[in-house]
Amino acid sequence: YLVHCASQGDVPLALSAPAFTVSQNVDGTLAVLEAAKRHDGLIKVVVQSSEEVYGFQPRLPIREDQSLNPTNCYGASKAAQELLAMAYHHSFRLPVVVLRSSTIIGPGMRRSQVIPIFLEQALKGEPLTIQGDGSQTRDFNPVDNHVDAIMAALTTPESAGRTFNVGSGVERSILSVAEECLRATGSK
């Protein structure tokens, strides 16, 4: 089994360093797929992707058969990664599964994501920085849920050659997340 989660996963960094992002996400995936192709007896390859491949989608929930429409370099690099992985599945019969995750939350998450930013601001007694009016929504995917999805992808024989969205299934507004962070920290 091979689970490929390595990538440049920071959207703001992708905006300032698109060549680096493409190199890490696409060229890195190519190297992983080439190594997997040479490994006899490989049962399954899981390639970690992102909801960012969809870009803006007016219809929620997003289904796997909706068109890819990335709106930033990170999303485009993940879409290219997926296309490459599926090409290896079809061309070389590599047993690839793609998992498109919503925002993964839990221990070890990057401090540059919205929940750690809100918590840090709240703990310092600073105002929470919300872009826009806070009505925009996200599906926050607990890391344990994502691990369960990886295990299911690895152990389900008919998953090869398929793509699955992975999330909590609950859309939450950024404003409600900010309010919860304030409650959790006792901040005003």
VEXVO-144963 format. One record per residue (C-alpha): residue number from 1; residue in three letters; chain; x, y negated, z. Coordinates in steps of 0.5 Angstrom, whole numbers, plus 500, padded with zeros to 3 digits. Each point is the difference from the previous one (the first is absolute). Last residue first. Example, Ala and Ser with C-alpha at 12.3 -4.5 7.8 and 13.67 -1.06 7.14 Angstrom:
BEGIN
[2; 'SER'; 'A'; [527; 502; 514]]
[1; 'ALA'; 'A'; [498; 507; 502]]
This chain:
BEGIN
[188; 'LYS'; 'A'; [471; 422; 548]]
[187; 'SER'; 'A'; [504; 506; 502]]
[186; 'GLY'; 'A'; [498; 506; 504]]
[185; 'THR'; 'A'; [504; 505; 496]]
[184; 'ALA'; 'A'; [495; 505; 497]]
[183; 'ARG'; 'A'; [494; 495; 500]]
[182; 'LEU'; 'A'; [505; 495; 495]]
[181; 'CYS'; 'A'; [502; 506; 496]]
[180; 'GLU'; 'A'; [492; 502; 499]]
[179; 'GLU'; 'A'; [499; 493; 498]]
[178; 'ALA'; 'A'; [505; 500; 495]]
[177; 'VAL'; 'A'; [498; 507; 497]]
[176; 'SER'; 'A'; [493; 497; 500]]
[175; 'LEU'; 'A'; [502; 494; 496]]
[174; 'ILE'; 'A'; [504; 504; 495]]
[173; 'SER'; 'A'; [494; 504; 498]]
[172; 'ARG'; 'A'; [499; 507; 501]]
[171; 'GLU'; 'A'; [499; 505; 495]]
[170; 'VAL'; 'A'; [499; 508; 503]]
[169; 'GLY'; 'A'; [501; 506; 496]]
[168; 'SER'; 'A'; [506; 501; 504]]
[167; 'GLY'; 'A'; [505; 501; 494]]
[166; 'VAL'; 'A'; [503; 504; 495]]
[165; 'ASN'; 'A'; [498; 500; 493]]
[164; 'PHE'; 'A'; [502; 506; 496]]
[163; 'THR'; 'A'; [503; 502; 493]]
[162; 'ARG'; 'A'; [501; 507; 497]]
[161; 'GLY'; 'A'; [505; 504; 496]]
[160; 'ALA'; 'A'; [500; 505; 506]]
[159; 'SER'; 'A'; [495; 500; 505]]
[158; 'GLU'; 'A'; [497; 506; 498]]
[157; 'PRO'; 'A'; [505; 504; 504]]
[156; 'THR'; 'A'; [498; 496; 507]]
[155; 'THR'; 'A'; [506; 501; 505]]
[154; 'LEU'; 'A'; [504; 494; 498]]
[153; 'ALA'; 'A'; [494; 495; 498]]
[152; 'ALA'; 'A'; [497; 502; 507]]
[151; 'MET'; 'A'; [506; 499; 504]]
[150; 'ILE'; 'A'; [501; 493; 496]]
[149; 'ALA'; 'A'; [493; 498; 502]]
[148; 'ASP'; 'A'; [501; 502; 507]]
[147; 'VAL'; 'A'; [506; 496; 500]]
[146; 'HIS'; 'A'; [496; 494; 498]]
[145; 'ASN'; 'A'; [495; 501; 505]]
[144; 'ASP'; 'A'; [505; 500; 505]]
[143; 'VAL'; 'A'; [503; 494; 498]]
[142; 'PRO'; 'A'; [493; 496; 501]]
[141; 'ASN'; 'A'; [498; 497; 493]]
[140; 'PHE'; 'A'; [498; 493; 501]]
[139; 'ASP'; 'A'; [495; 498; 494]]
[138; 'ARG'; 'A'; [500; 493; 499]]
[137; 'THR'; 'A'; [495; 494; 499]]
[136; 'GLN'; 'A'; [500; 493; 498]]
[135; 'SER'; 'A'; [495; 496; 504]]
[134; 'GLY'; 'A'; [506; 497; 504]]
[133; 'ASP'; 'A'; [499; 493; 497]]
[132; 'GLY'; 'A'; [506; 499; 496]]
[131; 'GLN'; 'A'; [507; 502; 503]]
[130; 'ILE'; 'A'; [499; 502; 507]]
[129; 'THR'; 'A'; [506; 498; 505]]
[128; 'LEU'; 'A'; [498; 501; 507]]
[127; 'PRO'; 'A'; [501; 494; 505]]
[126; 'GLU'; 'A'; [506; 501; 504]]
[125; 'GLY'; 'A'; [500; 503; 508]]
[124; 'LYS'; 'A'; [506; 504; 499]]
[123; 'LEU'; 'A'; [496; 506; 501]]
[122; 'ALA'; 'A'; [495; 498; 494]]
[121; 'GLN'; 'A'; [505; 498; 495]]
[120; 'GLU'; 'A'; [504; 507; 501]]
[119; 'LEU'; 'A'; [493; 504; 500]]
[118; 'PHE'; 'A'; [498; 496; 494]]
[117; 'ILE'; 'A'; [507; 501; 496]]
[116; 'PRO'; 'A'; [500; 508; 502]]
[115; 'ILE'; 'A'; [492; 500; 497]]
[114; 'VAL'; 'A'; [502; 496; 494]]
[113; 'GLN'; 'A'; [506; 504; 497]]
[112; 'SER'; 'A'; [507; 497; 501]]
[111; 'ARG'; 'A'; [502; 504; 506]]
[110; 'ARG'; 'A'; [500; 506; 496]]
[109; 'MET'; 'A'; [496; 506; 503]]
[108; 'GLY'; 'A'; [504; 505; 505]]
[107; 'PRO'; 'A'; [494; 502; 504]]
[106; 'GLY'; 'A'; [493; 499; 497]]
[105; 'ILE'; 'A'; [497; 497; 493]]
[104; 'ILE'; 'A'; [501; 502; 493]]
[103; 'THR'; 'A'; [496; 495; 495]]
[102; 'SER'; 'A'; [496; 504; 495]]
[101; 'SER'; 'A'; [504; 506; 497]]
[100; 'ARG'; 'A'; [500; 503; 493]]
[99; 'LEU'; 'A'; [502; 507; 501]]
[98; 'VAL'; 'A'; [503; 503; 493]]
[97; 'VAL'; 'A'; [501; 508; 500]]
[96; 'VAL'; 'A'; [505; 503; 495]]
[95; 'PRO'; 'A'; [501; 508; 499]]
[94; 'LEU'; 'A'; [505; 499; 494]]
[93; 'ARG'; 'A'; [498; 503; 494]]
[92; 'PHE'; 'A'; [505; 497; 496]]
[91; 'SER'; 'A'; [497; 495; 495]]
[90; 'HIS'; 'A'; [493; 500; 504]]
[89; 'HIS'; 'A'; [502; 499; 507]]
[88; 'TYR'; 'A'; [506; 496; 498]]
[87; 'ALA'; 'A'; [496; 495; 496]]
[86; 'MET'; 'A'; [496; 500; 507]]
[85; 'ALA'; 'A'; [506; 498; 504]]
[84; 'LEU'; 'A'; [501; 494; 494]]
[83; 'LEU'; 'A'; [493; 498; 500]]
[82; 'GLU'; 'A'; [500; 499; 508]]
[81; 'GLN'; 'A'; [507; 497; 500]]
[80; 'ALA'; 'A'; [498; 495; 495]]
[79; 'ALA'; 'A'; [494; 498; 504]]
[78; 'LYS'; 'A'; [504; 499; 506]]
[77; 'SER'; 'A'; [504; 496; 496]]
[76; 'ALA'; 'A'; [494; 496; 498]]
[75; 'GLY'; 'A'; [498; 499; 507]]
[74; 'TYR'; 'A'; [506; 497; 503]]
[73; 'CYS'; 'A'; [501; 496; 494]]
[72; 'ASN'; 'A'; [493; 496; 501]]
[71; 'THR'; 'A'; [493; 501; 498]]
[70; 'PRO'; 'A'; [499; 507; 498]]
[69; 'ASN'; 'A'; [494; 502; 496]]
[68; 'LEU'; 'A'; [500; 508; 500]]
[67; 'SER'; 'A'; [493; 501; 498]]
[66; 'GLN'; 'A'; [495; 504; 504]]
[65; 'ASP'; 'A'; [500; 508; 500]]
[64; 'GLU'; 'A'; [503; 500; 507]]
[63; 'ARG'; 'A'; [494; 497; 503]]
[62; 'ILE'; 'A'; [500; 493; 504]]
[61; 'PRO'; 'A'; [495; 499; 505]]
[60; 'LEU'; 'A'; [499; 495; 498]]
[59; 'ARG'; 'A'; [498; 496; 493]]
[58; 'PRO'; 'A'; [503; 493; 499]]
[57; 'GLN'; 'A'; [507; 503; 499]]
[56; 'PHE'; 'A'; [506; 496; 500]]
[55; 'GLY'; 'A'; [507; 504; 499]]
[54; 'TYR'; 'A'; [499; 507; 499]]
[53; 'VAL'; 'A'; [507; 502; 501]]
[52; 'GLU'; 'A'; [500; 496; 507]]
[51; 'GLU'; 'A'; [497; 506; 503]]
[50; 'SER'; 'A'; [506; 504; 500]]
[49; 'SER'; 'A'; [505; 505; 498]]
[48; 'GLN'; 'A'; [503; 506; 504]]
[47; 'VAL'; 'A'; [502; 506; 495]]
[46; 'VAL'; 'A'; [499; 507; 503]]
[45; 'VAL'; 'A'; [504; 505; 497]]
[44; 'LYS'; 'A'; [497; 508; 500]]
[43; 'ILE'; 'A'; [503; 507; 500]]
[42; 'LEU'; 'A'; [507; 499; 498]]
[41; 'GLY'; 'A'; [502; 507; 498]]
[40; 'ASP'; 'A'; [506; 498; 496]]
[39; 'HIS'; 'A'; [503; 493; 501]]
[38; 'ARG'; 'A'; [502; 497; 494]]
[37; 'LYS'; 'A'; [493; 496; 499]]
[36; 'ALA'; 'A'; [500; 498; 507]]
[35; 'ALA'; 'A'; [507; 496; 499]]
[34; 'GLU'; 'A'; [498; 497; 493]]
[33; 'LEU'; 'A'; [493; 498; 504]]
[32; 'VAL'; 'A'; [504; 497; 506]]
[31; 'ALA'; 'A'; [505; 496; 495]]
[30; 'LEU'; 'A'; [494; 497; 496]]
[29; 'THR'; 'A'; [497; 498; 507]]
[28; 'GLY'; 'A'; [506; 496; 501]]
[27; 'ASP'; 'A'; [500; 497; 493]]
[26; 'VAL'; 'A'; [493; 498; 501]]
[25; 'ASN'; 'A'; [499; 498; 507]]
[24; 'GLN'; 'A'; [507; 497; 502]]
[23; 'SER'; 'A'; [502; 497; 493]]
[22; 'VAL'; 'A'; [493; 497; 499]]
[21; 'THR'; 'A'; [501; 497; 507]]
[20; 'PHE'; 'A'; [507; 497; 499]]
[19; 'ALA'; 'A'; [498; 498; 493]]
[18; 'PRO'; 'A'; [494; 496; 503]]
[17; 'ALA'; 'A'; [503; 497; 506]]
[16; 'SER'; 'A'; [497; 494; 502]]
[15; 'LEU'; 'A'; [493; 502; 499]]
[14; 'ALA'; 'A'; [502; 507; 502]]
[13; 'LEU'; 'A'; [502; 498; 506]]
[12; 'PRO'; 'A'; [493; 497; 502]]
[11; 'VAL'; 'A'; [497; 507; 498]]
[10; 'ASP'; 'A'; [505; 504; 505]]
[9; 'GLY'; 'A'; [500; 507; 498]]
[8; 'GLN'; 'A'; [507; 501; 497]]
[7; 'SER'; 'A'; [499; 508; 499]]
[6; 'ALA'; 'A'; [501; 506; 504]]
[5; 'CYS'; 'A'; [494; 504; 501]]
[4; 'HIS'; 'A'; [501; 506; 496]]
[3; 'VAL'; 'A'; [498; 507; 503]]
[2; 'LEU'; 'A'; [503; 506; 498]]
[1; 'TYR'; 'A'; [498; 507; 501]]
